[in-house]
Structure formats: C-alpha cells, structure tokens
C-alpha cells in the first residue's frame, strides 16, 4: 500500500476535538484541512467541552470559593470541497472560531451577591470561509478567499469585585463583517507528506449595544469624589460640569489575525506523524462597550487608573502546538495519539476567562465502513494553567488553580 493512500486512511482521525479549548477566546482552531483533501469531499462535525474552572476570591474580597464558573459548550463545524477542474478547487468552511462562556452561580459575594444573579458572559462568532484554490501541479496548492463573520455577546457584572460597576449589563447585537484568508500548501503524495501555511485577517466589528451602566450612580460617585479630593475647593455645580454627558455609540471589537502551520509525513508502514502550530494576535485585543467606557473615563477623574479601561483585554499573543502519530490498524480502523500545548494570552486575566494556557493529551479513532466515507471520534484531557483574576477596578480579585477540562469530538466525512 502506498503512503499516499495512508493520508486518507489515518489523518482525518486526528481532527475531532483539536480546537475545543484554547487561550483567550480561541475555539475552533480555524483548520482548512477539509479544503486540502483530494477530489470532492464533504464533512460535518461537533466538538464539546466540559471544563471545571474554579478559584477563590482575594482575601480583601472575602476569600470565598467561586464555584465552577465555566459552562459546558459545544460548537459544530462543516465543510464542502469541490475539485472543479484538474487545476481549480473551491471550498466552503463553517466554524465558530472565537467565543466565551462564563457564569458565577456560587454564593461568593465577590462575583455573585445574591446567590442566583451572578456575573456571566457569553460571546459567539460564526465564520463562513470561501476558498478558491489553484493547483499548478500535484505538489502545490495556492488558495485565498473572503471570510464572512458574525459576532454577538452579552455580559452581566455582579458583586464587590466590580465596585460601582456591579449591576452592569450589556447586550451586544449581532454584527456581520468581511475578512479574508490565504495560504499555500505543498505535498508529496508518495510519502504522505503534506504541509500548509494559512493566514487569516483580523475582522473589525461595530456592535449596537444595549447597556445598563448605572449612569446616575457613576455621576454621583464622580461628583462626590471630585469635591472630596479638592478639599472643598470645587463645589457641586463645578464638579457636575466636569463630568461629561454620556453619548450614544457602538462597541468596537476586532477579532484577531492568525496563522496556522500544519505538517504531516509518513514515518513507517501504515504510520504518519503530524503537527500543528498556531499563532493568534491577541495582544492589544479589547472589548470596551460605549457607555461602560464613558463610565470608566468619568470615574477616572477621581481614580486615574480607571481612565481608558476595558471590559475585556489581552496583552499577549497566543501560541499553541499539537504533535502526534496516527496509525492504520486494519482496512477499516485507524487511531492516533497527540500531545498539545497552549501558551495562554497573559496573566493576570479577566474574571470572564481565568486560565493561562494548557497541556493536553488526546486519543482518536476512525472507522471507515467503505473507502469513500468514515466516522471519527476523539477525546482530550486538558491540564489548565493557573491564573490570577482581575477586573478593571481591581488588579487582584482572586486566583484560579488546579483546573481541568475534557474535550470530545465527532466527525463524519464523505468523498464523492
């Protein structure tokens, strides 16, 4: 059996549950592997994450257990690849590249003062990637195309960790924008060697947002603070004039650019080795809703550290890597084992995602009832990195340690 047939028999089994959990809000991993399959091909899959992320609020905030703040979540993927001519191909890929799920439902007054109405957040994005490929020969594939992306989210802040901003709510309505992707792939089929480098652009959104920021509370606190700080030199009327009126606006969010490097090669009979390296440009990423930002700037006249603050921000790029081996056992069964690492996106982190990177171990299996279709499944265990949590008003609100997650994936593919 030639190694080029091994690519079809084994490598697809490595794909389920590869993204699932990553730094910041990275989820799917944005793979284009389906587009690089030979001939006409269609696939559909689903990944599920079951995380356990808990910690303890800082001593100043009571030193209470937070409870498990990370909700289970799932996301689907789908892809269609058509080989239109010997030299031209087309692909349509669907995924949910970035997202977040957080929900503090314990009795910790730092994040949940009532025991029922706690801090929570949900962010969801969806991508449709249209790729057009040109293959000048059997070794090279040059591809590019537009990316249609939607984004939406909502957040609620509760508890003493958020000071005057406790009670804040924001509902960020769905927005649609365009970006682009491009890449280059090289293969030597006879030795099952395949390498690809794919770039995805950043995508800028302006989301209409309904906010409840407690404008009167913010104004009163700022006015009182200005009067007190002046020792009476500033009266109430002057202080009121110093606090600007809130103006309407949208929430600007830019999803990050990224690069994926994928490699695989045959290493012995019925065996391939594979690796993936991913970079995501999270450094400088921020979510600053309009009224929220104006409230911080107003309070910043009394507490300068609040001026220019963000609801969510990251200060470090994410690097991740996965490596493993896949093997064909019989004509119908194949399996793989992999190890993964993620750098995280900085520490301390927002309370809406308080983990710094991970290590993981994965196992996958693939069953092919016939040569032209398969069912593949995978499972991964994640050792999540410890992190300190912060809010815009407090650089130390808690610590999160010894956390973990289970990831599961299922995928079906068909060649026609």
Secondary structure, 3 states (H helix, E strand, C coil): CCHHHHHHHHHHHHCCCCCCCCCCCECCCCCCHHHHCCCCEEEEEEEEEEEECCEEECHHHCCCECCCCCCCEEEEEEEEEEECCCCEEEEEEEECCEEEEEECCCCCCCCCCCCCCCCEEEEEEEEEEEEEEECCCCCEEEEEEEEEEEEEEEEECCCHHHHHHCCCEEEEEEEEEEEEEEEEEEEEHHHCEEEEEEEECCEEEEECEEEECCHHHHHHHHHHHHHHHCCCCCCHHHHHHHCCCCCCCCEEEEECCEEEEEEEEEEECCEEEEEEEEEECCCCCEECCHHHHHHHHHHCCCCHHHCCCCCEECCCCEEEEEEEEEEECCCCEEEEEEEEEECCCCCCEECCCCCCCEEEEEEEEEEEEECCEEEEEEEEEEEECCEEEEECCEEEEEEECCEEEEEEEEEEEEEC
